[in-house]
């Protein structure tokens, strides 16, 4: 199909393009020890953040329970929304 240009004829998927790429990069910069000395890092507050995050009550339609922040590499796109 020579008249179909993949770049221009398909829309960007929010779930995979934004959630799995951009949000996961932000979490990497904020929560990994590799960037702990940077001004944007919140690595030193991760335990406090995790405590508050795990105590949240999510709506009934949220299918996945919250997981620990250290496992964010394995989070699915729905968990990053």
PyMOL Python script that loads the backbone (N, CA, C, O; Angstrom):
from pymol import cmd

cmd.read_pdbstr("""\
ATOM      1  N   UNK A   1       0.834  -1.169   0.000  1.00  0.00           N
ATOM      2  CA  UNK A   1       0.000   0.000   0.000  1.00  0.00           C
ATOM      3  C   UNK A   1       0.889   1.247   0.000  1.00  0.00           C
ATOM      4  O   UNK A   1       1.173   1.809   1.058  1.00  0.00           O
ATOM      5  N   UNK A   2       1.312   1.661  -1.143  1.00  0.00           N
ATOM      6  CA  UNK A   2       2.250   2.779  -1.243  1.00  0.00           C
ATOM      7  C   UNK A   2       1.650   4.130  -0.840  1.00  0.00           C
ATOM      8  O   UNK A   2       2.400   5.052  -0.521  1.00  0.00           O
ATOM      9  N   UNK A   3       0.323   4.272  -0.847  1.00  0.00           N
ATOM     10  CA  UNK A   3      -0.291   5.558  -0.532  1.00  0.00           C
ATOM     11  C   UNK A   3      -0.511   5.755   0.970  1.00  0.00           C
ATOM     12  O   UNK A   3      -0.992   6.810   1.382  1.00  0.00           O
ATOM     13  N   UNK A   4      -0.171   4.768   1.789  1.00  0.00           N
ATOM     14  CA  UNK A   4      -0.329   4.889   3.238  1.00  0.00           C
ATOM     15  C   UNK A   4       1.022   5.245   3.857  1.00  0.00           C
ATOM     16  O   UNK A   4       1.986   4.487   3.749  1.00  0.00           O
ATOM     17  N   UNK A   5       1.075   6.380   4.491  1.00  0.00           N
ATOM     18  CA  UNK A   5       2.270   6.817   5.185  1.00  0.00           C
ATOM     19  C   UNK A   5       2.044   6.584   6.682  1.00  0.00           C
ATOM     20  O   UNK A   5       1.200   7.240   7.293  1.00  0.00           O
ATOM     21  N   UNK A   6       2.777   5.675   7.257  1.00  0.00           N
ATOM     22  CA  UNK A   6       2.573   5.286   8.656  1.00  0.00           C
ATOM     23  C   UNK A   6       2.724   6.484   9.594  1.00  0.00           C
ATOM     24  O   UNK A   6       1.995   6.588  10.580  1.00  0.00           O
ATOM     25  N   UNK A   7       3.631   7.358   9.308  1.00  0.00           N
ATOM     26  CA  UNK A   7       3.873   8.510  10.171  1.00  0.00           C
ATOM     27  C   UNK A   7       2.684   9.468  10.173  1.00  0.00           C
ATOM     28  O   UNK A   7       2.296   9.958  11.234  1.00  0.00           O
ATOM     29  N   UNK A   8       2.107   9.740   9.028  1.00  0.00           N
ATOM     30  CA  UNK A   8       1.065  10.767   8.927  1.00  0.00           C
ATOM     31  C   UNK A   8      -0.363  10.225   8.986  1.00  0.00           C
ATOM     32  O   UNK A   8      -1.285  10.999   9.246  1.00  0.00           O
ATOM     33  N   UNK A   9      -0.581   8.953   8.760  1.00  0.00           N
ATOM     34  CA  UNK A   9      -1.943   8.423   8.687  1.00  0.00           C
ATOM     35  C   UNK A   9      -2.387   7.646   9.920  1.00  0.00           C
ATOM     36  O   UNK A   9      -3.467   7.055   9.906  1.00  0.00           O
ATOM     37  N   UNK A  10      -1.605   7.627  10.966  1.00  0.00           N
ATOM     38  CA  UNK A  10      -2.001   6.959  12.207  1.00  0.00           C
ATOM     39  C   UNK A  10      -1.869   7.933  13.366  1.00  0.00           C
ATOM     40  O   UNK A  10      -0.912   8.705  13.438  1.00  0.00           O
ATOM     41  N   UNK A  11      -2.823   7.890  14.258  1.00  0.00           N
ATOM     42  CA  UNK A  11      -2.790   8.810  15.395  1.00  0.00           C
ATOM     43  C   UNK A  11      -1.882   8.265  16.503  1.00  0.00           C
ATOM     44  O   UNK A  11      -1.561   7.078  16.547  1.00  0.00           O
ATOM     45  N   UNK A  12      -1.484   9.171  17.387  1.00  0.00           N
ATOM     46  CA  UNK A  12      -0.630   8.791  18.504  1.00  0.00           C
ATOM     47  C   UNK A  12      -1.493   8.172  19.587  1.00  0.00           C
ATOM     48  O   UNK A  12      -2.533   8.725  19.945  1.00  0.00           O
ATOM     49  N   UNK A  13      -1.083   7.064  20.097  1.00  0.00           N
ATOM     50  CA  UNK A  13      -1.793   6.370  21.161  1.00  0.00           C
ATOM     51  C   UNK A  13      -1.346   6.945  22.498  1.00  0.00           C
ATOM     52  O   UNK A  13      -0.184   6.798  22.878  1.00  0.00           O
ATOM     53  N   UNK A  14      -2.262   7.600  23.217  1.00  0.00           N
ATOM     54  CA  UNK A  14      -1.932   8.247  24.483  1.00  0.00           C
ATOM     55  C   UNK A  14      -1.372   7.252  25.494  1.00  0.00           C
ATOM     56  O   UNK A  14      -0.371   7.521  26.159  1.00  0.00           O
ATOM     57  N   UNK A  15      -2.022   6.112  25.598  1.00  0.00           N
ATOM     58  CA  UNK A  15      -1.656   5.130  26.607  1.00  0.00           C
ATOM     59  C   UNK A  15      -0.197   4.690  26.471  1.00  0.00           C
ATOM     60  O   UNK A  15       0.532   4.633  27.462  1.00  0.00           O
ATOM     61  N   UNK A  16       0.215   4.388  25.276  1.00  0.00           N
ATOM     62  CA  UNK A  16       1.561   3.852  25.084  1.00  0.00           C
ATOM     63  C   UNK A  16       2.598   4.943  24.814  1.00  0.00           C
ATOM     64  O   UNK A  16       3.741   4.836  25.260  1.00  0.00           O
ATOM     65  N   UNK A  17       2.215   5.966  24.103  1.00  0.00           N
ATOM     66  CA  UNK A  17       3.174   7.021  23.777  1.00  0.00           C
ATOM     67  C   UNK A  17       3.450   7.921  24.973  1.00  0.00           C
ATOM     68  O   UNK A  17       4.604   8.252  25.247  1.00  0.00           O
ATOM     69  N   UNK A  18       2.412   8.314  25.678  1.00  0.00           N
ATOM     70  CA  UNK A  18       2.587   9.251  26.783  1.00  0.00           C
ATOM     71  C   UNK A  18       2.802   8.517  28.103  1.00  0.00           C
ATOM     72  O   UNK A  18       3.801   8.745  28.785  1.00  0.00           O
ATOM     73  N   UNK A  19       1.875   7.645  28.462  1.00  0.00           N
ATOM     74  CA  UNK A  19       1.962   6.987  29.772  1.00  0.00           C
ATOM     75  C   UNK A  19       3.210   6.106  29.893  1.00  0.00           C
ATOM     76  O   UNK A  19       3.964   6.221  30.859  1.00  0.00           O
ATOM     77  N   UNK A  20       3.417   5.249  28.931  1.00  0.00           N
ATOM     78  CA  UNK A  20       4.547   4.322  29.041  1.00  0.00           C
ATOM     79  C   UNK A  20       5.892   4.952  28.702  1.00  0.00           C
ATOM     80  O   UNK A  20       6.927   4.432  29.118  1.00  0.00           O
ATOM     81  N   UNK A  21       5.907   6.029  27.977  1.00  0.00           N
ATOM     82  CA  UNK A  21       7.184   6.654  27.644  1.00  0.00           C
ATOM     83  C   UNK A  21       7.494   7.854  28.528  1.00  0.00           C
ATOM     84  O   UNK A  21       8.480   7.844  29.264  1.00  0.00           O
ATOM     85  N   UNK A  22       6.675   8.866  28.460  1.00  0.00           N
ATOM     86  CA  UNK A  22       6.984  10.105  29.162  1.00  0.00           C
ATOM     87  C   UNK A  22       6.866   9.942  30.674  1.00  0.00           C
ATOM     88  O   UNK A  22       7.788  10.305  31.404  1.00  0.00           O
ATOM     89  N   UNK A  23       5.746   9.403  31.155  1.00  0.00           N
ATOM     90  CA  UNK A  23       5.565   9.258  32.599  1.00  0.00           C
ATOM     91  C   UNK A  23       6.614   8.326  33.202  1.00  0.00           C
ATOM     92  O   UNK A  23       7.105   8.569  34.304  1.00  0.00           O
ATOM     93  N   UNK A  24       6.952   7.274  32.488  1.00  0.00           N
ATOM     94  CA  UNK A  24       7.951   6.343  33.017  1.00  0.00           C
ATOM     95  C   UNK A  24       9.330   7.006  33.067  1.00  0.00           C
ATOM     96  O   UNK A  24      10.119   6.722  33.968  1.00  0.00           O
ATOM     97  N   UNK A  25       9.623   7.877  32.116  1.00  0.00           N
ATOM     98  CA  UNK A  25      10.884   8.618  32.165  1.00  0.00           C
ATOM     99  C   UNK A  25      10.908   9.565  33.360  1.00  0.00           C
ATOM    100  O   UNK A  25      11.917   9.671  34.058  1.00  0.00           O
ATOM    101  N   UNK A  26       9.800  10.247  33.589  1.00  0.00           N
ATOM    102  CA  UNK A  26       9.717  11.126  34.766  1.00  0.00           C
ATOM    103  C   UNK A  26       9.948  10.341  36.043  1.00  0.00           C
ATOM    104  O   UNK A  26      10.721  10.773  36.899  1.00  0.00           O
ATOM    105  N   UNK A  27       9.298   9.204  36.188  1.00  0.00           N
ATOM    106  CA  UNK A  27       9.484   8.388  37.392  1.00  0.00           C
ATOM    107  C   UNK A  27      10.928   7.923  37.534  1.00  0.00           C
ATOM    108  O   UNK A  27      11.460   7.855  38.642  1.00  0.00           O
ATOM    109  N   UNK A  28      11.548   7.609  36.427  1.00  0.00           N
ATOM    110  CA  UNK A  28      12.960   7.207  36.466  1.00  0.00           C
ATOM    111  C   UNK A  28      13.823   8.345  36.988  1.00  0.00           C
ATOM    112  O   UNK A  28      14.690   8.131  37.834  1.00  0.00           O
ATOM    113  N   UNK A  29      13.594   9.538  36.495  1.00  0.00           N
ATOM    114  CA  UNK A  29      14.379  10.690  36.939  1.00  0.00           C
ATOM    115  C   UNK A  29      14.097  11.046  38.394  1.00  0.00           C
ATOM    116  O   UNK A  29      15.015  11.422  39.124  1.00  0.00           O
ATOM    117  N   UNK A  30      12.860  10.935  38.821  1.00  0.00           N
ATOM    118  CA  UNK A  30      12.483  11.336  40.173  1.00  0.00           C
ATOM    119  C   UNK A  30      12.828  10.309  41.237  1.00  0.00           C
ATOM    120  O   UNK A  30      13.191  10.683  42.352  1.00  0.00           O
ATOM    121  N   UNK A  31      12.724   9.003  40.918  1.00  0.00           N
ATOM    122  CA  UNK A  31      12.726   7.985  41.966  1.00  0.00           C
ATOM    123  C   UNK A  31      13.891   7.004  41.957  1.00  0.00           C
ATOM    124  O   UNK A  31      13.908   6.087  42.777  1.00  0.00           O
ATOM    125  N   UNK A  32      14.844   7.156  41.081  1.00  0.00           N
ATOM    126  CA  UNK A  32      15.963   6.216  41.066  1.00  0.00           C
ATOM    127  C   UNK A  32      17.202   6.828  41.714  1.00  0.00           C
ATOM    128  O   UNK A  32      17.422   8.037  41.631  1.00  0.00           O
ATOM    129  N   UNK A  33      18.007   5.986  42.359  1.00  0.00           N
ATOM    130  CA  UNK A  33      19.205   6.498  43.029  1.00  0.00           C
ATOM    131  C   UNK A  33      20.223   7.112  42.062  1.00  0.00           C
ATOM    132  O   UNK A  33      21.062   7.916  42.468  1.00  0.00           O
ATOM    133  N   UNK A  34      20.148   6.737  40.809  1.00  0.00           N
ATOM    134  CA  UNK A  34      21.075   7.267  39.802  1.00  0.00           C
ATOM    135  C   UNK A  34      20.990   8.794  39.709  1.00  0.00           C
ATOM    136  O   UNK A  34      21.996   9.460  39.464  1.00  0.00           O
ATOM    137  N   UNK A  35      19.780   9.350  39.905  1.00  0.00           N
ATOM    138  CA  UNK A  35      19.577  10.799  39.795  1.00  0.00           C
ATOM    139  C   UNK A  35      19.328  11.452  41.153  1.00  0.00           C
ATOM    140  O   UNK A  35      18.828  12.576  41.205  1.00  0.00           O
ATOM    141  N   UNK A  36      19.659  10.786  42.237  1.00  0.00           N
ATOM    142  CA  UNK A  36      19.340  11.262  43.594  1.00  0.00           C
ATOM    143  C   UNK A  36      19.974  12.608  43.922  1.00  0.00           C
ATOM    144  O   UNK A  36      19.420  13.365  44.720  1.00  0.00           O
ATOM    145  N   UNK A  37      21.101  12.919  43.338  1.00  0.00           N
ATOM    146  CA  UNK A  37      21.794  14.174  43.655  1.00  0.00           C
ATOM    147  C   UNK A  37      21.345  15.349  42.788  1.00  0.00           C
ATOM    148  O   UNK A  37      21.802  16.475  42.983  1.00  0.00           O
ATOM    149  N   UNK A  38      20.466  15.093  41.848  1.00  0.00           N
ATOM    150  CA  UNK A  38      19.962  16.160  40.986  1.00  0.00           C
ATOM    151  C   UNK A  38      18.901  16.977  41.718  1.00  0.00           C
ATOM    152  O   UNK A  38      18.260  16.469  42.638  1.00  0.00           O
ATOM    153  N   UNK A  39      18.714  18.206  41.331  1.00  0.00           N
ATOM    154  CA  UNK A  39      17.763  19.086  42.015  1.00  0.00           C
ATOM    155  C   UNK A  39      16.313  18.652  41.824  1.00  0.00           C
ATOM    156  O   UNK A  39      15.472  18.942  42.675  1.00  0.00           O
ATOM    157  N   UNK A  40      16.005  17.969  40.732  1.00  0.00           N
ATOM    158  CA  UNK A  40      14.633  17.544  40.455  1.00  0.00           C
ATOM    159  C   UNK A  40      14.267  16.229  41.126  1.00  0.00           C
ATOM    160  O   UNK A  40      13.098  15.843  41.111  1.00  0.00           O
ATOM    161  N   UNK A  41      15.216  15.544  41.704  1.00  0.00           N
ATOM    162  CA  UNK A  41      14.977  14.219  42.283  1.00  0.00           C
ATOM    163  C   UNK A  41      14.181  14.297  43.586  1.00  0.00           C
ATOM    164  O   UNK A  41      14.389  15.195  44.402  1.00  0.00           O
ATOM    165  N   UNK A  42      13.282  13.356  43.764  1.00  0.00           N
ATOM    166  CA  UNK A  42      12.551  13.206  45.028  1.00  0.00           C
ATOM    167  C   UNK A  42      12.868  11.846  45.644  1.00  0.00           C
ATOM    168  O   UNK A  42      12.079  11.292  46.410  1.00  0.00           O
ATOM    169  N   UNK A  43      14.018  11.334  45.297  1.00  0.00           N
ATOM    170  CA  UNK A  43      14.441  10.008  45.766  1.00  0.00           C
ATOM    171  C   UNK A  43      14.464   9.928  47.293  1.00  0.00           C
ATOM    172  O   UNK A  43      14.090   8.902  47.860  1.00  0.00           O
ATOM    173  N   UNK A  44      14.887  10.974  47.949  1.00  0.00           N
ATOM    174  CA  UNK A  44      14.987  10.961  49.406  1.00  0.00           C
ATOM    175  C   UNK A  44      13.619  10.970  50.092  1.00  0.00           C
ATOM    176  O   UNK A  44      13.534  10.715  51.293  1.00  0.00           O
ATOM    177  N   UNK A  45      12.543  11.260  49.344  1.00  0.00           N
ATOM    178  CA  UNK A  45      11.196  11.266  49.908  1.00  0.00           C
ATOM    179  C   UNK A  45      10.344  10.096  49.417  1.00  0.00           C
ATOM    180  O   UNK A  45       9.132  10.085  49.635  1.00  0.00           O
ATOM    181  N   UNK A  46      10.951   9.125  48.766  1.00  0.00           N
ATOM    182  CA  UNK A  46      10.186   8.044  48.150  1.00  0.00           C
ATOM    183  C   UNK A  46       9.383   7.216  49.143  1.00  0.00           C
ATOM    184  O   UNK A  46       8.281   6.777  48.814  1.00  0.00           O
ATOM    185  N   UNK A  47       9.899   6.989  50.350  1.00  0.00           N
ATOM    186  CA  UNK A  47       9.161   6.197  51.340  1.00  0.00           C
ATOM    187  C   UNK A  47       7.901   6.926  51.802  1.00  0.00           C
ATOM    188  O   UNK A  47       6.847   6.311  51.965  1.00  0.00           O
ATOM    189  N   UNK A  48       8.012   8.213  52.007  1.00  0.00           N
ATOM    190  CA  UNK A  48       6.851   9.009  52.401  1.00  0.00           C
ATOM    191  C   UNK A  48       5.811   9.060  51.279  1.00  0.00           C
ATOM    192  O   UNK A  48       4.612   8.942  51.532  1.00  0.00           O
ATOM    193  N   UNK A  49       6.269   9.233  50.057  1.00  0.00           N
ATOM    194  CA  UNK A  49       5.366   9.258  48.904  1.00  0.00           C
ATOM    195  C   UNK A  49       4.678   7.916  48.742  1.00  0.00           C
ATOM    196  O   UNK A  49       3.475   7.854  48.493  1.00  0.00           O
ATOM    197  N   UNK A  50       5.438   6.845  48.884  1.00  0.00           N
ATOM    198  CA  UNK A  50       4.866   5.505  48.747  1.00  0.00           C
ATOM    199  C   UNK A  50       3.810   5.244  49.820  1.00  0.00           C
ATOM    200  O   UNK A  50       2.772   4.647  49.537  1.00  0.00           O
ATOM    201  N   UNK A  51       4.066   5.679  51.021  1.00  0.00           N
ATOM    202  CA  UNK A  51       3.106   5.486  52.109  1.00  0.00           C
ATOM    203  C   UNK A  51       1.781   6.171  51.768  1.00  0.00           C
ATOM    204  O   UNK A  51       0.715   5.581  51.946  1.00  0.00           O
ATOM    205  N   UNK A  52       1.840   7.389  51.288  1.00  0.00           N
ATOM    206  CA  UNK A  52       0.625   8.113  50.910  1.00  0.00           C
ATOM    207  C   UNK A  52      -0.040   7.492  49.689  1.00  0.00           C
ATOM    208  O   UNK A  52      -1.267   7.405  49.625  1.00  0.00           O
ATOM    209  N   UNK A  53       0.752   7.067  48.733  1.00  0.00           N
ATOM    210  CA  UNK A  53       0.208   6.466  47.513  1.00  0.00           C
ATOM    211  C   UNK A  53      -0.523   5.164  47.820  1.00  0.00           C
ATOM    212  O   UNK A  53      -1.616   4.929  47.304  1.00  0.00           O
ATOM    213  N   UNK A  54       0.069   4.323  48.652  1.00  0.00           N
ATOM    214  CA  UNK A  54      -0.556   3.039  48.973  1.00  0.00           C
ATOM    215  C   UNK A  54      -1.791   3.206  49.854  1.00  0.00           C
ATOM    216  O   UNK A  54      -2.625   2.302  49.914  1.00  0.00           O
ATOM    217  N   UNK A  55      -1.924   4.321  50.527  1.00  0.00           N
ATOM    218  CA  UNK A  55      -3.097   4.551  51.372  1.00  0.00           C
ATOM    219  C   UNK A  55      -4.278   5.158  50.616  1.00  0.00           C
ATOM    220  O   UNK A  55      -5.362   5.295  51.182  1.00  0.00           O
ATOM    221  N   UNK A  56      -4.087   5.520  49.354  1.00  0.00           N
ATOM    222  CA  UNK A  56      -5.174   6.098  48.563  1.00  0.00           C
ATOM    223  C   UNK A  56      -6.276   5.070  48.319  1.00  0.00           C
ATOM    224  O   UNK A  56      -6.009   3.880  48.156  1.00  0.00           O
ATOM    225  N   UNK A  57      -7.494   5.541  48.298  1.00  0.00           N
ATOM    226  CA  UNK A  57      -8.644   4.709  47.959  1.00  0.00           C
ATOM    227  C   UNK A  57      -9.061   5.056  46.533  1.00  0.00           C
ATOM    228  O   UNK A  57      -9.525   6.163  46.260  1.00  0.00           O
ATOM    229  N   UNK A  58      -8.891   4.110  45.646  1.00  0.00           N
ATOM    230  CA  UNK A  58      -9.207   4.345  44.245  1.00  0.00           C
ATOM    231  C   UNK A  58     -10.653   3.963  43.946  1.00  0.00           C
ATOM    232  O   UNK A  58     -11.240   3.169  44.680  1.00  0.00           O
ATOM    233  N   UNK A  59     -11.243   4.516  42.874  1.00  0.00           N
ATOM    234  CA  UNK A  59     -12.619   4.177  42.513  1.00  0.00           C
ATOM    235  C   UNK A  59     -12.754   2.703  42.141  1.00  0.00           C
ATOM    236  O   UNK A  59     -11.773   2.032  41.823  1.00  0.00           O
ATOM    237  N   UNK A  60     -13.972   2.227  42.188  1.00  0.00           N
ATOM    238  CA  UNK A  60     -14.240   0.810  41.943  1.00  0.00           C
ATOM    239  C   UNK A  60     -13.830   0.352  40.550  1.00  0.00           C
ATOM    240  O   UNK A  60     -13.530  -0.827  40.361  1.00  0.00           O
ATOM    241  N   UNK A  61     -13.807   1.252  39.569  1.00  0.00           N
ATOM    242  CA  UNK A  61     -13.485   0.855  38.200  1.00  0.00           C
ATOM    243  C   UNK A  61     -11.989   0.753  37.936  1.00  0.00           C
ATOM    244  O   UNK A  61     -11.590   0.326  36.852  1.00  0.00           O
ATOM    245  N   UNK A  62     -11.172   1.125  38.875  1.00  0.00           N
ATOM    246  CA  UNK A  62      -9.717   0.951  38.723  1.00  0.00           C
ATOM    247  C   UNK A  62      -9.406  -0.510  38.997  1.00  0.00           C
ATOM    248  O   UNK A  62      -9.628  -0.991  40.108  1.00  0.00           O
ATOM    249  N   UNK A  63      -8.906  -1.208  38.018  1.00  0.00           N
ATOM    250  CA  UNK A  63      -8.775  -2.664  38.105  1.00  0.00           C
ATOM    251  C   UNK A  63      -7.527  -3.134  38.839  1.00  0.00           C
ATOM    252  O   UNK A  63      -7.528  -4.225  39.407  1.00  0.00           O
ATOM    253  N   UNK A  64      -6.482  -2.350  38.840  1.00  0.00           N
ATOM    254  CA  UNK A  64      -5.239  -2.780  39.478  1.00  0.00           C
ATOM    255  C   UNK A  64      -5.041  -2.068  40.812  1.00  0.00           C
ATOM    256  O   UNK A  64      -5.167  -0.847  40.890  1.00  0.00           O
ATOM    257  N   UNK A  65      -4.732  -2.824  41.851  1.00  0.00           N
ATOM    258  CA  UNK A  65      -4.423  -2.162  43.131  1.00  0.00           C
ATOM    259  C   UNK A  65      -3.066  -1.468  43.032  1.00  0.00           C
ATOM    260  O   UNK A  65      -2.235  -1.868  42.217  1.00  0.00           O
ATOM    261  N   UNK A  66      -2.827  -0.448  43.836  1.00  0.00           N
ATOM    262  CA  UNK A  66      -1.540   0.250  43.765  1.00  0.00           C
ATOM    263  C   UNK A  66      -0.382  -0.653  44.162  1.00  0.00           C
ATOM    264  O   UNK A  66      -0.499  -1.468  45.078  1.00  0.00           O
ATOM    265  N   UNK A  67       0.733  -0.499  43.464  1.00  0.00           N
ATOM    266  CA  UNK A  67       1.941  -1.271  43.769  1.00  0.00           C
ATOM    267  C   UNK A  67       3.016  -0.343  44.305  1.00  0.00           C
ATOM    268  O   UNK A  67       2.904   0.879  44.207  1.00  0.00           O
ATOM    269  N   UNK A  68       4.036  -0.923  44.859  1.00  0.00           N
ATOM    270  CA  UNK A  68       5.127  -0.139  45.427  1.00  0.00           C
ATOM    271  C   UNK A  68       5.848   0.654  44.333  1.00  0.00           C
ATOM    272  O   UNK A  68       5.923   0.235  43.178  1.00  0.00           O
ATOM    273  N   UNK A  69       6.369   1.805  44.736  1.00  0.00           N
ATOM    274  CA  UNK A  69       7.049   2.675  43.774  1.00  0.00           C
ATOM    275  C   UNK A  69       8.319   2.063  43.214  1.00  0.00           C
ATOM    276  O   UNK A  69       8.708   2.367  42.087  1.00  0.00           O
ATOM    277  N   UNK A  70       8.966   1.209  43.983  1.00  0.00           N
ATOM    278  CA  UNK A  70      10.213   0.611  43.488  1.00  0.00           C
ATOM    279  C   UNK A  70       9.964  -0.314  42.300  1.00  0.00           C
ATOM    280  O   UNK A  70      10.897  -0.650  41.570  1.00  0.00           O
ATOM    281  N   UNK A  71       8.716  -0.726  42.103  1.00  0.00           N
ATOM    282  CA  UNK A  71       8.369  -1.612  40.992  1.00  0.00           C
ATOM    283  C   UNK A  71       7.813  -0.869  39.786  1.00  0.00           C
ATOM    284  O   UNK A  71       7.177  -1.485  38.930  1.00  0.00           O
ATOM    285  N   UNK A  72       8.035   0.432  39.696  1.00  0.00           N
ATOM    286  CA  UNK A  72       7.416   1.195  38.614  1.00  0.00           C
ATOM    287  C   UNK A  72       7.909   0.754  37.235  1.00  0.00           C
ATOM    288  O   UNK A  72       7.240   1.019  36.237  1.00  0.00           O
ATOM    289  N   UNK A  73       9.052   0.093  37.159  1.00  0.00           N
ATOM    290  CA  UNK A  73       9.523  -0.423  35.862  1.00  0.00           C
ATOM    291  C   UNK A  73       8.573  -1.470  35.291  1.00  0.00           C
ATOM    292  O   UNK A  73       8.508  -1.654  34.075  1.00  0.00           O
ATOM    293  N   UNK A  74       7.851  -2.145  36.149  1.00  0.00           N
ATOM    294  CA  UNK A  74       6.944  -3.210  35.720  1.00  0.00           C
ATOM    295  C   UNK A  74       5.488  -2.768  35.653  1.00  0.00           C
ATOM    296  O   UNK A  74       4.609  -3.576  35.352  1.00  0.00           O
ATOM    297  N   UNK A  75       5.224  -1.495  35.928  1.00  0.00           N
ATOM    298  CA  UNK A  75       3.853  -1.004  35.897  1.00  0.00           C
ATOM    299  C   UNK A  75       3.315  -1.018  34.469  1.00  0.00           C
ATOM    300  O   UNK A  75       4.047  -0.787  33.506  1.00  0.00           O
ATOM    301  N   UNK A  76       2.045  -1.287  34.362  1.00  0.00           N
ATOM    302  CA  UNK A  76       1.346  -1.240  33.074  1.00  0.00           C
ATOM    303  C   UNK A  76       0.916   0.206  32.807  1.00  0.00           C
ATOM    304  O   UNK A  76       0.965   1.050  33.702  1.00  0.00           O
ATOM    305  N   UNK A  77       0.503   0.475  31.595  1.00  0.00           N
ATOM    306  CA  UNK A  77       0.106   1.837  31.213  1.00  0.00           C
ATOM    307  C   UNK A  77      -1.085   2.316  32.025  1.00  0.00           C
ATOM    308  O   UNK A  77      -1.178   3.507  32.324  1.00  0.00           O
ATOM    309  N   UNK A  78      -1.998   1.427  32.390  1.00  0.00           N
ATOM    310  CA  UNK A  78      -3.157   1.848  33.190  1.00  0.00           C
ATOM    311  C   UNK A  78      -2.746   2.298  34.582  1.00  0.00           C
ATOM    312  O   UNK A  78      -3.442   3.110  35.191  1.00  0.00           O
ATOM    313  N   UNK A  79      -1.654   1.802  35.093  1.00  0.00           N
ATOM    314  CA  UNK A  79      -1.171   2.221  36.409  1.00  0.00           C
ATOM    315  C   UNK A  79      -0.471   3.580  36.348  1.00  0.00           C
ATOM    316  O   UNK A  79      -0.329   4.249  37.371  1.00  0.00           O
ATOM    317  N   UNK A  80      -0.049   3.977  35.193  1.00  0.00           N
ATOM    318  CA  UNK A  80       0.639   5.253  35.017  1.00  0.00           C
ATOM    319  C   UNK A  80      -0.294   6.397  34.646  1.00  0.00           C
ATOM    320  O   UNK A  80       0.138   7.544  34.534  1.00  0.00           O
ATOM    321  N   UNK A  81      -1.563   6.089  34.457  1.00  0.00           N
ATOM    322  CA  UNK A  81      -2.532   7.149  34.130  1.00  0.00           C
ATOM    323  C   UNK A  81      -2.721   8.068  35.295  1.00  0.00           C
ATOM    324  O   UNK A  81      -3.497   9.020  35.211  1.00  0.00           O
TER     325      UNK A  81
END
""", "prot")
cmd.dss("prot")
cmd.show_as("cartoon", "prot")
cmd.util.cbc("prot")
cmd.orient("prot")
